[in-house]
C-alpha cells in the first residue's frame, strides 16, 4: 500500500473546527479515501484587535489507488 499526504489551509470566520472541516471537505471533492487528518498549525487573522478569521493547516493522508496500465 502507498499513501500520500498533502497540506491544506482551511479558513473560517466561525471556528477552528469549521476551518479544519472546510479544508477536509473541499479536499474530499477531488481526493478519494482520505483517512487521516492532522492539524499542524492554528493561527488567527486579527483586525482592530479582534480575531476575524481562523487559519488551520491540515495534513490529510489518503491511499494511492493501484492502476494497471496496458
PQR file with spaces between the fields and no chain letter, atoms N, CA, C, O and H, PARSE charges and radii, in Angstrom:
ATOM       1  N    UNK     1       0.849   -1.175    0.000 -0.4000 1.5000
ATOM       2  CA   UNK     1       0.000    0.000    0.000 -0.0000 2.0000
ATOM       3  C    UNK     1       0.895    1.238    0.000  0.5500 1.7000
ATOM       4  O    UNK     1       1.950    1.265    0.634 -0.5500 1.4000
ATOM       5  N    UNK     2       0.453    2.245   -0.716 -0.4000 1.5000
ATOM       6  CA   UNK     2       1.147    3.527   -0.747 -0.0000 2.0000
ATOM       7  C    UNK     2       0.150    4.605   -0.381  0.5500 1.7000
ATOM       8  O    UNK     2      -0.983    4.611   -0.863 -0.5500 1.4000
ATOM       9  H    UNK     2      -0.404    2.223   -1.231  0.4000 1.0000
ATOM      10  N    UNK     3       0.582    5.519    0.477 -0.4000 1.5000
ATOM      11  CA   UNK     3      -0.257    6.647    0.881 -0.0000 2.0000
ATOM      12  C    UNK     3       0.405    7.948    0.461  0.5500 1.7000
ATOM      13  O    UNK     3       1.619    8.011    0.270 -0.5500 1.4000
ATOM      14  H    UNK     3       1.503    5.515    0.868  0.4000 1.0000
ATOM      15  N    UNK     4      -0.403    8.974    0.322 -0.4000 1.5000
ATOM      16  CA   UNK     4       0.104   10.304    0.015 -0.0000 2.0000
ATOM      17  C    UNK     4      -0.469   11.277    1.038  0.5500 1.7000
ATOM      18  O    UNK     4      -1.619   11.148    1.459 -0.5500 1.4000
ATOM      19  H    UNK     4      -1.389    8.922    0.478  0.4000 1.0000
ATOM      20  N    UNK     5       0.343   12.247    1.430 -0.4000 1.5000
ATOM      21  CA   UNK     5      -0.090   13.278    2.362 -0.0000 2.0000
ATOM      22  C    UNK     5       0.045   14.633    1.687  0.5500 1.7000
ATOM      23  O    UNK     5       1.076   14.941    1.089 -0.5500 1.4000
ATOM      24  H    UNK     5       1.277   12.351    1.087  0.4000 1.0000
ATOM      25  N    UNK     6      -1.007   15.441    1.789 -0.4000 1.5000
ATOM      26  CA   UNK     6      -0.976   16.802    1.249 -0.0000 2.0000
ATOM      27  C    UNK     6      -1.312   17.785    2.361  0.5500 1.7000
ATOM      28  O    UNK     6      -2.035   17.459    3.302 -0.5500 1.4000
ATOM      29  H    UNK     6      -1.844   15.191    2.275  0.4000 1.0000
ATOM      30  N    UNK     7      -0.780   18.978    2.236 -0.4000 1.5000
ATOM      31  CA   UNK     7      -1.009   20.018    3.238 -0.0000 2.0000
ATOM      32  C    UNK     7      -2.012   21.024    2.696  0.5500 1.7000
ATOM      33  O    UNK     7      -1.893   21.489    1.562 -0.5500 1.4000
ATOM      34  H    UNK     7      -0.193   19.242    1.471  0.4000 1.0000
ATOM      35  N    UNK     8      -2.995   21.352    3.514 -0.4000 1.5000
ATOM      36  CA   UNK     8      -4.065   22.274    3.141 -0.0000 2.0000
ATOM      37  C    UNK     8      -4.211   23.349    4.201  0.5500 1.7000
ATOM      38  O    UNK     8      -3.777   23.167    5.339 -0.5500 1.4000
ATOM      39  H    UNK     8      -3.092   20.975    4.435  0.4000 1.0000
ATOM      40  N    UNK     9      -4.816   24.463    3.834 -0.4000 1.5000
ATOM      41  CA   UNK     9      -5.151   25.501    4.812 -0.0000 2.0000
ATOM      42  C    UNK     9      -6.632   25.814    4.689  0.5500 1.7000
ATOM      43  O    UNK     9      -7.111   26.198    3.622 -0.5500 1.4000
ATOM      44  H    UNK     9      -5.169   24.611    2.910  0.4000 1.0000
ATOM      45  N    UNK    10      -7.351   25.648    5.789 -0.4000 1.5000
ATOM      46  CA   UNK    10      -8.765   25.998    5.846 -0.0000 2.0000
ATOM      47  C    UNK    10      -8.913   27.324    6.583  0.5500 1.7000
ATOM      48  O    UNK    10      -8.211   27.577    7.562 -0.5500 1.4000
ATOM      49  H    UNK    10      -6.963   25.336    6.656  0.4000 1.0000
ATOM      50  N    UNK    11      -9.816   28.157    6.118 -0.4000 1.5000
ATOM      51  CA   UNK    11     -10.032   29.479    6.720 -0.0000 2.0000
ATOM      52  C    UNK    11     -11.513   29.647    7.022  0.5500 1.7000
ATOM      53  O    UNK    11     -12.366   29.404    6.169 -0.5500 1.4000
ATOM      54  H    UNK    11     -10.386   27.951    5.323  0.4000 1.0000
ATOM      55  N    UNK    12     -11.808   30.069    8.254 -0.4000 1.5000
ATOM      56  CA   UNK    12     -13.201   30.264    8.653 -0.0000 2.0000
ATOM      57  C    UNK    12     -13.306   31.423    9.631  0.5500 1.7000
ATOM      58  O    UNK    12     -12.427   31.627   10.468 -0.5500 1.4000
ATOM      59  H    UNK    12     -11.115   30.267    8.947  0.4000 1.0000
ATOM      60  N    UNK    13     -14.370   32.165    9.517 -0.4000 1.5000
ATOM      61  CA   UNK    13     -14.638   33.228   10.491 -0.0000 2.0000
ATOM      62  C    UNK    13     -15.419   32.690   11.682  0.5500 1.7000
ATOM      63  O    UNK    13     -15.649   33.421   12.645 -0.5500 1.4000
ATOM      64  H    UNK    13     -15.084   31.999    8.837  0.4000 1.0000
ATOM      65  N    UNK    14     -15.834   31.420   11.635 -0.4000 1.5000
ATOM      66  CA   UNK    14     -16.637   30.832   12.708 -0.0000 2.0000
ATOM      67  C    UNK    14     -15.812   30.192   13.812  0.5500 1.7000
ATOM      68  O    UNK    14     -15.944   30.557   14.980 -0.5500 1.4000
ATOM      69  H    UNK    14     -15.647   30.826   10.852  0.4000 1.0000
ATOM      70  N    UNK    15     -14.945   29.222   13.442 -0.4000 1.5000
ATOM      71  CA   UNK    15     -14.226   28.478   14.472 -0.0000 2.0000
ATOM      72  C    UNK    15     -13.050   27.716   13.869  0.5500 1.7000
ATOM      73  O    UNK    15     -12.938   27.574   12.651 -0.5500 1.4000
ATOM      74  H    UNK    15     -14.837   28.926   12.493  0.4000 1.0000
ATOM      75  N    UNK    16     -12.181   27.232   14.747 -0.4000 1.5000
ATOM      76  CA   UNK    16     -11.063   26.388   14.340 -0.0000 2.0000
ATOM      77  C    UNK    16     -11.600   25.095   13.726  0.5500 1.7000
ATOM      78  O    UNK    16     -11.123   24.651   12.682 -0.5500 1.4000
ATOM      79  H    UNK    16     -12.272   27.347   15.736  0.4000 1.0000
ATOM      80  N    UNK    17     -12.589   24.501   14.377 -0.4000 1.5000
ATOM      81  CA   UNK    17     -13.167   23.260   13.888 -0.0000 2.0000
ATOM      82  C    UNK    17     -13.772   23.428   12.504  0.5500 1.7000
ATOM      83  O    UNK    17     -13.634   22.551   11.651 -0.5500 1.4000
ATOM      84  H    UNK    17     -12.977   24.862   15.225  0.4000 1.0000
ATOM      85  N    UNK    18     -14.431   24.535   12.283 -0.4000 1.5000
ATOM      86  CA   UNK    18     -15.045   24.815   10.987 -0.0000 2.0000
ATOM      87  C    UNK    18     -13.976   24.970    9.906  0.5500 1.7000
ATOM      88  O    UNK    18     -14.160   24.502    8.782 -0.5500 1.4000
ATOM      89  H    UNK    18     -14.543   25.247   12.976  0.4000 1.0000
ATOM      90  N    UNK    19     -12.875   25.617   10.235 -0.4000 1.5000
ATOM      91  CA   UNK    19     -11.784   25.785    9.275 -0.0000 2.0000
ATOM      92  C    UNK    19     -11.191   24.439    8.890  0.5500 1.7000
ATOM      93  O    UNK    19     -10.912   24.197    7.715 -0.5500 1.4000
ATOM      94  H    UNK    19     -12.726   25.997   11.148  0.4000 1.0000
ATOM      95  N    UNK    20     -10.994   23.560    9.870 -0.4000 1.5000
ATOM      96  CA   UNK    20     -10.452   22.226    9.591 -0.0000 2.0000
ATOM      97  C    UNK    20     -11.435   21.416    8.754  0.5500 1.7000
ATOM      98  O    UNK    20     -11.038   20.776    7.780 -0.5500 1.4000
ATOM      99  H    UNK    20     -11.221   23.757   10.824  0.4000 1.0000
ATOM     100  N    UNK    21     -12.703   21.437    9.120 -0.4000 1.5000
ATOM     101  CA   UNK    21     -13.715   20.685    8.383 -0.0000 2.0000
ATOM     102  C    UNK    21     -13.837   21.175    6.948  0.5500 1.7000
ATOM     103  O    UNK    21     -14.006   20.375    6.028 -0.5500 1.4000
ATOM     104  H    UNK    21     -13.026   21.956    9.911  0.4000 1.0000
ATOM     105  N    UNK    22     -13.754   22.472    6.758 -0.4000 1.5000
ATOM     106  CA   UNK    22     -13.836   23.032    5.407 -0.0000 2.0000
ATOM     107  C    UNK    22     -12.686   22.530    4.535  0.5500 1.7000
ATOM     108  O    UNK    22     -12.903   22.146    3.386 -0.5500 1.4000
ATOM     109  H    UNK    22     -13.617   23.122    7.506  0.4000 1.0000
ATOM     110  N    UNK    23     -11.473   22.530    5.069 -0.4000 1.5000
ATOM     111  CA   UNK    23     -10.315   22.050    4.314 -0.0000 2.0000
ATOM     112  C    UNK    23     -10.491   20.586    3.923  0.5500 1.7000
ATOM     113  O    UNK    23     -10.221   20.208    2.783 -0.5500 1.4000
ATOM     114  H    UNK    23     -11.296   22.843    6.003  0.4000 1.0000
ATOM     115  N    UNK    24     -10.941   19.768    4.863 -0.4000 1.5000
ATOM     116  CA   UNK    24     -11.113   18.341    4.597 -0.0000 2.0000
ATOM     117  C    UNK    24     -12.247   18.099    3.595  0.5500 1.7000
ATOM     118  O    UNK    24     -12.116   17.274    2.691 -0.5500 1.4000
ATOM     119  H    UNK    24     -11.161   20.076    5.789  0.4000 1.0000
ATOM     120  N    UNK    25     -13.346   18.813    3.759 -0.4000 1.5000
ATOM     121  CA   UNK    25     -14.488   18.642    2.851 -0.0000 2.0000
ATOM     122  C    UNK    25     -14.127   19.040    1.430  0.5500 1.7000
ATOM     123  O    UNK    25     -14.486   18.345    0.479 -0.5500 1.4000
ATOM     124  H    UNK    25     -13.452   19.483    4.494  0.4000 1.0000
ATOM     125  N    UNK    26     -13.419   20.150    1.277 -0.4000 1.5000
ATOM     126  CA   UNK    26     -13.023   20.594   -0.064 -0.0000 2.0000
ATOM     127  C    UNK    26     -12.059   19.602   -0.696  0.5500 1.7000
ATOM     128  O    UNK    26     -12.169   19.301   -1.884 -0.5500 1.4000
ATOM     129  H    UNK    26     -13.127   20.715    2.049  0.4000 1.0000
ATOM     130  N    UNK    27     -11.113   19.090    0.088 -0.4000 1.5000
ATOM     131  CA   UNK    27     -10.156   18.109   -0.432 -0.0000 2.0000
ATOM     132  C    UNK    27     -10.874   16.835   -0.864  0.5500 1.7000
ATOM     133  O    UNK    27     -10.499   16.211   -1.857 -0.5500 1.4000
ATOM     134  H    UNK    27     -11.023   19.335    1.053  0.4000 1.0000
ATOM     135  N    UNK    28     -11.900   16.452   -0.120 -0.4000 1.5000
ATOM     136  CA   UNK    28     -12.645   15.241   -0.420 -0.0000 2.0000
ATOM     137  C    UNK    28     -13.365   15.263   -1.755  0.5500 1.7000
ATOM     138  O    UNK    28     -13.760   14.214   -2.264 -0.5500 1.4000
ATOM     139  H    UNK    28     -12.204   16.959    0.687  0.4000 1.0000
ATOM     140  N    UNK    29     -13.540   16.451   -2.329 -0.4000 1.5000
ATOM     141  CA   UNK    29     -14.175   16.557   -3.640 -0.0000 2.0000
ATOM     142  C    UNK    29     -13.284   15.943   -4.719  0.5500 1.7000
ATOM     143  O    UNK    29     -13.784   15.333   -5.665 -0.5500 1.4000
ATOM     144  H    UNK    29     -13.219   17.303   -1.916  0.4000 1.0000
ATOM     145  N    UNK    30     -11.969   16.101   -4.581 -0.4000 1.5000
ATOM     146  CA   UNK    30     -11.055   15.587   -5.609 -0.0000 2.0000
ATOM     147  C    UNK    30     -10.160   14.453   -5.128  0.5500 1.7000
ATOM     148  O    UNK    30      -9.571   13.752   -5.951 -0.5500 1.4000
ATOM     149  H    UNK    30     -11.563   16.596   -3.814  0.4000 1.0000
ATOM     150  N    UNK    31     -10.044   14.254   -3.828 -0.4000 1.5000
ATOM     151  CA   UNK    31      -9.195   13.196   -3.291 -0.0000 2.0000
ATOM     152  C    UNK    31     -10.065   12.120   -2.664  0.5500 1.7000
ATOM     153  O    UNK    31     -10.808   12.388   -1.720 -0.5500 1.4000
ATOM     154  H    UNK    31     -10.522   14.823   -3.159  0.4000 1.0000
ATOM     155  N    UNK    32      -9.975   10.912   -3.182 -0.4000 1.5000
ATOM     156  CA   UNK    32     -10.780    9.812   -2.655 -0.0000 2.0000
ATOM     157  C    UNK    32     -10.037    9.106   -1.533  0.5500 1.7000
ATOM     158  O    UNK    32      -8.816    8.958   -1.584 -0.5500 1.4000
ATOM     159  H    UNK    32      -9.371   10.694   -3.949  0.4000 1.0000
ATOM     160  N    UNK    33     -10.766    8.678   -0.532 -0.4000 1.5000
ATOM     161  CA   UNK    33     -10.203    7.827    0.504 -0.0000 2.0000
ATOM     162  C    UNK    33      -9.374    8.529    1.560  0.5500 1.7000
ATOM     163  O    UNK    33      -8.450    7.925    2.105 -0.5500 1.4000
ATOM     164  H    UNK    33     -11.758    8.798   -0.490  0.4000 1.0000
ATOM     165  N    UNK    34      -9.671    9.784    1.870 -0.4000 1.5000
ATOM     166  CA   UNK    34      -8.966   10.454    2.959 -0.0000 2.0000
ATOM     167  C    UNK    34      -9.273    9.702    4.244  0.5500 1.7000
ATOM     168  O    UNK    34     -10.441    9.484    4.567 -0.5500 1.4000
ATOM     169  H    UNK    34     -10.422   10.274    1.428  0.4000 1.0000
ATOM     170  N    UNK    35      -8.241    9.301    4.983 -0.4000 1.5000
ATOM     171  CA   UNK    35      -8.478    8.529    6.205 -0.0000 2.0000
ATOM     172  C    UNK    35      -7.816    9.131    7.437  0.5500 1.7000
ATOM     173  O    UNK    35      -8.092    8.698    8.556 -0.5500 1.4000
ATOM     174  H    UNK    35      -7.293    9.478    4.721  0.4000 1.0000
ATOM     175  N    UNK    36      -6.950   10.119    7.253 -0.4000 1.5000
ATOM     176  CA   UNK    36      -6.291   10.737    8.401 -0.0000 2.0000
ATOM     177  C    UNK    36      -6.159   12.234    8.153  0.5500 1.7000
ATOM     178  O    UNK    36      -5.862   12.668    7.040 -0.5500 1.4000
ATOM     179  H    UNK    36      -6.725   10.471    6.344  0.4000 1.0000
ATOM     180  N    UNK    37      -6.384   13.013    9.200 -0.4000 1.5000
ATOM     181  CA   UNK    37      -6.165   14.458    9.136 -0.0000 2.0000
ATOM     182  C    UNK    37      -5.407   14.872   10.397  0.5500 1.7000
ATOM     183  O    UNK    37      -5.800   14.537   11.514 -0.5500 1.4000
ATOM     184  H    UNK    37      -6.626   12.661   10.104  0.4000 1.0000
ATOM     185  N    UNK    38      -4.318   15.604   10.193 -0.4000 1.5000
ATOM     186  CA   UNK    38      -3.515   16.057   11.331 -0.0000 2.0000
ATOM     187  C    UNK    38      -3.384   17.573   11.258  0.5500 1.7000
ATOM     188  O    UNK    38      -2.875   18.116   10.278 -0.5500 1.4000
ATOM     189  H    UNK    38      -3.999   15.877    9.285  0.4000 1.0000
ATOM     190  N    UNK    39      -3.846   18.242   12.294 -0.4000 1.5000
ATOM     191  CA   UNK    39      -3.720   19.693   12.355 -0.0000 2.0000
ATOM     192  C    UNK    39      -2.309   20.022   12.805  0.5500 1.7000
ATOM     193  O    UNK    39      -1.870   19.606   13.877 -0.5500 1.4000
ATOM     194  H    UNK    39      -4.260   17.801   13.090  0.4000 1.0000
ATOM     195  N    UNK    40      -1.599   20.780   11.965 -0.4000 1.5000
ATOM     196  CA   UNK    40      -0.199   21.091   12.254 -0.0000 2.0000
ATOM     197  C    UNK    40       0.019   22.527   12.684  0.5500 1.7000
ATOM     198  O    UNK    40       1.067   22.859   13.238 -0.5500 1.4000
ATOM     199  H    UNK    40      -1.956   21.118   11.094  0.4000 1.0000
ATOM     200  N    UNK    41      -0.971   23.391   12.432 -0.4000 1.5000
ATOM     201  CA   UNK    41      -0.814   24.792   12.821 -0.0000 2.0000
ATOM     202  C    UNK    41      -2.174   25.456   12.910  0.5500 1.7000
ATOM     203  O    UNK    41      -3.076   25.166   12.124 -0.5500 1.4000
ATOM     204  H    UNK    41      -1.822   23.122   11.982  0.4000 1.0000
ATOM     205  N    UNK    42      -2.308   26.342   13.866 -0.4000 1.5000
ATOM     206  CA   UNK    42      -3.516   27.156   14.012 -0.0000 2.0000
ATOM     207  C    UNK    42      -3.072   28.597   14.173  0.5500 1.7000
ATOM     208  O    UNK    42      -2.185   28.889   14.974 -0.5500 1.4000
ATOM     209  H    UNK    42      -1.575   26.578   14.504  0.4000 1.0000
ATOM     210  N    UNK    43      -3.685   29.503   13.415 -0.4000 1.5000
ATOM     211  CA   UNK    43      -3.382   30.917   13.571 -0.0000 2.0000
ATOM     212  C    UNK    43      -4.669   31.721   13.416  0.5500 1.7000
ATOM     213  O    UNK    43      -5.682   31.217   12.931 -0.5500 1.4000
ATOM     214  H    UNK    43      -4.406   29.265   12.764  0.4000 1.0000
ATOM     215  N    UNK    44      -4.606   32.960   13.833 -0.4000 1.5000
ATOM     216  CA   UNK    44      -5.780   33.830   13.770 -0.0000 2.0000
ATOM     217  C    UNK    44      -5.440   35.080   12.971  0.5500 1.7000
ATOM     218  O    UNK    44      -4.339   35.622   13.066 -0.5500 1.4000
ATOM     219  H    UNK    44      -3.783   33.369   14.227  0.4000 1.0000
ATOM     220  N    UNK    45      -6.416   35.524   12.181 -0.4000 1.5000
ATOM     221  CA   UNK    45      -6.316   36.801   11.490 -0.0000 2.0000
ATOM     222  C    UNK    45      -6.945   37.833   12.422  0.5500 1.7000
ATOM     223  O    UNK    45      -8.070   37.653   12.888 -0.5500 1.4000
ATOM     224  H    UNK    45      -7.311   35.083   12.104  0.4000 1.0000
ATOM     225  N    UNK    46      -6.216   38.910   12.689 -0.4000 1.5000
ATOM     226  CA   UNK    46      -6.682   39.923   13.642 -0.0000 2.0000
ATOM     227  C    UNK    46      -6.901   41.238   12.903  0.5500 1.7000
ATOM     228  O    UNK    46      -6.068   41.673   12.107 -0.5500 1.4000
ATOM     229  H    UNK    46      -5.302   39.056   12.310  0.4000 1.0000
ATOM     230  N    UNK    47      -8.041   41.856   13.188 -0.4000 1.5000
ATOM     231  CA   UNK    47      -8.367   43.162   12.622 -0.0000 2.0000
ATOM     232  C    UNK    47      -8.985   44.015   13.729  0.5500 1.7000
ATOM     233  O    UNK    47      -9.962   43.604   14.355 -0.5500 1.4000
ATOM     234  H    UNK    47      -8.717   41.502   13.834  0.4000 1.0000
ATOM     235  N    UNK    48      -8.428   45.183   13.970 -0.4000 1.5000
ATOM     236  CA   UNK    48      -8.906   46.093   15.024 -0.0000 2.0000
ATOM     237  C    UNK    48      -8.945   45.388   16.378  0.5500 1.7000
ATOM     238  O    UNK    48      -9.914   45.511   17.128 -0.5500 1.4000
ATOM     239  H    UNK    48      -7.635   45.516   13.462  0.4000 1.0000
ATOM     240  N    UNK    49      -7.880   44.651   16.679 -0.4000 1.5000
ATOM     241  CA   UNK    49      -7.730   43.939   17.950 -0.0000 2.0000
ATOM     242  C    UNK    49      -8.769   42.857   18.198  0.5500 1.7000
ATOM     243  O    UNK    49      -9.029   42.497   19.346 -0.5500 1.4000
ATOM     244  H    UNK    49      -7.093   44.551   16.070  0.4000 1.0000
ATOM     245  N    UNK    50      -9.367   42.332   17.126 -0.4000 1.5000
ATOM     246  CA   UNK    50     -10.329   41.243   17.253 -0.0000 2.0000
ATOM     247  C    UNK    50      -9.978   40.142   16.265  0.5500 1.7000
ATOM     248  O    UNK    50      -9.543   40.414   15.146 -0.5500 1.4000
ATOM     249  H    UNK    50      -9.155   42.625   16.193  0.4000 1.0000
ATOM     250  N    UNK    51     -10.170   38.896   16.687 -0.4000 1.5000
ATOM     251  CA   UNK    51      -9.981   37.765   15.789 -0.0000 2.0000
ATOM     252  C    UNK    51     -11.129   37.774   14.787  0.5500 1.7000
ATOM     253  O    UNK    51     -12.300   37.718   15.163 -0.5500 1.4000
ATOM     254  H    UNK    51     -10.524   38.675   17.596  0.4000 1.0000
ATOM     255  N    UNK    52     -10.777   37.844   13.512 -0.4000 1.5000
ATOM     256  CA   UNK    52     -11.810   37.870   12.472 -0.0000 2.0000
ATOM     257  C    UNK    52     -11.895   36.564   11.695  0.5500 1.7000
ATOM     258  O    UNK    52     -12.945   36.238   11.141 -0.5500 1.4000
ATOM     259  H    UNK    52      -9.825   37.890   13.207  0.4000 1.0000
ATOM     260  N    UNK    53     -10.780   35.802   11.649 -0.4000 1.5000
ATOM     261  CA   UNK    53     -10.779   34.532   10.943 -0.0000 2.0000
ATOM     262  C    UNK    53      -9.779   33.588   11.605  0.5500 1.7000
ATOM     263  O    UNK    53      -8.795   34.016   12.208 -0.5500 1.4000
ATOM     264  H    UNK    53      -9.927   36.067   12.099  0.4000 1.0000
ATOM     265  N    UNK    54     -10.057   32.305   11.477 -0.4000 1.5000
ATOM     266  CA   UNK    54      -9.137   31.262   11.923 -0.0000 2.0000
ATOM     267  C    UNK    54      -8.533   30.603   10.708  0.5500 1.7000
ATOM     268  O    UNK    54      -9.234   30.312    9.739 -0.5500 1.4000
ATOM     269  H    UNK    54     -10.856   31.958   10.987  0.4000 1.0000
ATOM     270  N    UNK    55      -7.219   30.363   10.752 -0.4000 1.5000
ATOM     271  CA   UNK    55      -6.498   29.646    9.689 -0.0000 2.0000
ATOM     272  C    UNK    55      -5.935   28.366   10.299  0.5500 1.7000
ATOM     273  O    UNK    55      -5.194   28.413   11.281 -0.5500 1.4000
ATOM     274  H    UNK    55      -6.649   30.599   11.539  0.4000 1.0000
ATOM     275  N    UNK    56      -6.286   27.236    9.719 -0.4000 1.5000
ATOM     276  CA   UNK    56      -5.858   25.939   10.237 -0.0000 2.0000
ATOM     277  C    UNK    56      -5.120   25.195    9.128  0.5500 1.7000
ATOM     278  O    UNK    56      -5.661   24.984    8.043 -0.5500 1.4000
ATOM     279  H    UNK    56      -6.888   27.198    8.921  0.4000 1.0000
ATOM     280  N    UNK    57      -3.892   24.804    9.409 -0.4000 1.5000
ATOM     281  CA   UNK    57      -3.136   23.994    8.464 -0.0000 2.0000
ATOM     282  C    UNK    57      -3.377   22.526    8.812  0.5500 1.7000
ATOM     283  O    UNK    57      -3.178   22.097    9.948 -0.5500 1.4000
ATOM     284  H    UNK    57      -3.452   24.975   10.291  0.4000 1.0000
ATOM     285  N    UNK    58      -3.809   21.772    7.805 -0.4000 1.5000
ATOM     286  CA   UNK    58      -4.178   20.378    7.994 -0.0000 2.0000
ATOM     287  C    UNK    58      -3.416   19.523    6.989  0.5500 1.7000
ATOM     288  O    UNK    58      -3.361   19.849    5.804 -0.5500 1.4000
ATOM     289  H    UNK    58      -3.971   22.121    6.882  0.4000 1.0000
ATOM     290  N    UNK    59      -2.832   18.433    7.464 -0.4000 1.5000
ATOM     291  CA   UNK    59      -2.223   17.455    6.568 -0.0000 2.0000
ATOM     292  C    UNK    59      -3.181   16.277    6.468  0.5500 1.7000
ATOM     293  O    UNK    59      -3.480   15.622    7.467 -0.5500 1.4000
ATOM     294  H    UNK    59      -2.877   18.168    8.427  0.4000 1.0000
ATOM     295  N    UNK    60      -3.662   16.011    5.252 -0.4000 1.5000
ATOM     296  CA   UNK    60      -4.574   14.893    5.043 -0.0000 2.0000
ATOM     297  C    UNK    60      -3.839   13.778    4.305  0.5500 1.7000
ATOM     298  O    UNK    60      -3.030   14.025    3.411 -0.5500 1.4000
ATOM     299  H    UNK    60      -3.419   16.543    4.441  0.4000 1.0000
ATOM     300  N    UNK    61      -4.140   12.553    4.703 -0.4000 1.5000
ATOM     301  CA   UNK    61      -3.499   11.385    4.103 -0.0000 2.0000
ATOM     302  C    UNK    61      -4.556   10.495    3.470  0.5500 1.7000
ATOM     303  O    UNK    61      -5.626   10.271    4.035 -0.5500 1.4000
ATOM     304  H    UNK    61      -4.797   12.352    5.430  0.4000 1.0000
ATOM     305  N    UNK    62      -4.232    9.992    2.281 -0.4000 1.5000
ATOM     306  CA   UNK    62      -5.146    9.113    1.562 -0.0000 2.0000
ATOM     307  C    UNK    62      -4.337    8.040    0.848  0.5500 1.7000
ATOM     308  O    UNK    62      -3.138    8.199    0.618 -0.5500 1.4000
ATOM     309  H    UNK    62      -3.363   10.175    1.821  0.4000 1.0000
ATOM     310  N    UNK    63      -5.009    6.942    0.499 -0.4000 1.5000
ATOM     311  CA   UNK    63      -4.362    5.842   -0.201 -0.0000 2.0000
ATOM     312  C    UNK    63      -4.232    6.164   -1.686  0.5500 1.7000
ATOM     313  O    UNK    63      -5.130    6.751   -2.289 -0.5500 1.4000
ATOM     314  H    UNK    63      -5.983    6.813    0.686  0.4000 1.0000
ATOM     315  N    UNK    64      -3.108    5.774   -2.259 -0.4000 1.5000
ATOM     316  CA   UNK    64      -2.913    5.881   -3.700 -0.0000 2.0000
ATOM     317  C    UNK    64      -3.526    4.629   -4.325  0.5500 1.7000
ATOM     318  O    UNK    64      -3.224    3.508   -3.917 -0.5500 1.4000
ATOM     319  H    UNK    64      -2.379    5.297   -1.769  0.4000 1.0000
ATOM     320  N    UNK    65      -4.381    4.833   -5.311 -0.4000 1.5000
ATOM     321  CA   UNK    65      -5.060    3.721   -5.963 -0.0000 2.0000
ATOM     322  C    UNK    65      -4.101    2.995   -6.902  0.5500 1.7000
ATOM     323  O    UNK    65      -3.353    3.628   -7.647 -0.5500 1.4000
ATOM     324  H    UNK    65      -4.626    5.744   -5.642  0.4000 1.0000
ATOM     325  N    UNK    66      -4.129    1.678   -6.862 -0.4000 1.5000
ATOM     326  CA   UNK    66      -3.343    0.873   -7.800 -0.0000 2.0000
ATOM     327  C    UNK    66      -4.077    0.840   -9.133  0.5500 1.7000
ATOM     328  O    UNK    66      -5.267    0.535   -9.201 -0.5500 1.4000
ATOM     329  H    UNK    66      -4.737    1.164   -6.257  0.4000 1.0000
ATOM     330  N    UNK    67      -3.340    1.160  -10.187 -0.4000 1.5000
ATOM     331  CA   UNK    67      -3.920    1.089  -11.525 -0.0000 2.0000
ATOM     332  C    UNK    67      -2.927    0.362  -12.420  0.5500 1.7000
ATOM     333  O    UNK    67      -1.737    0.675  -12.438 -0.5500 1.4000
ATOM     334  H    UNK    67      -2.372    1.407  -10.132  0.4000 1.0000
ATOM     335  N    UNK    68      -3.432   -0.601  -13.153 -0.4000 1.5000
ATOM     336  CA   UNK    68      -2.596   -1.346  -14.080 -0.0000 2.0000
ATOM     337  C    UNK    68      -2.776   -0.746  -15.465  0.5500 1.7000
ATOM     338  O    UNK    68      -3.893   -0.649  -15.973 -0.5500 1.4000
ATOM     339  H    UNK    68      -4.399   -0.855  -13.139  0.4000 1.0000
ATOM     340  N    UNK    69      -1.671   -0.348  -16.062 -0.4000 1.5000
ATOM     341  CA   UNK    69      -1.721    0.218  -17.416 -0.0000 2.0000
ATOM     342  C    UNK    69      -1.395   -0.865  -18.429  0.5500 1.7000
ATOM     343  O    UNK    69      -0.427   -1.607  -18.263 -0.5500 1.4000
ATOM     344  H    UNK    69      -0.764   -0.427  -15.648  0.4000 1.0000
ATOM     345  N    UNK    70      -2.197   -0.956  -19.471 -0.4000 1.5000
ATOM     346  CA   UNK    70      -1.958   -1.973  -20.504 -0.0000 2.0000
ATOM     347  C    UNK    70      -1.547   -1.316  -21.782  0.5500 1.7000
ATOM     348  O    UNK    70      -1.300   -2.000  -22.776 -0.5500 1.4000
ATOM     349  H    UNK    70      -2.983   -0.353  -19.605  0.4000 1.0000
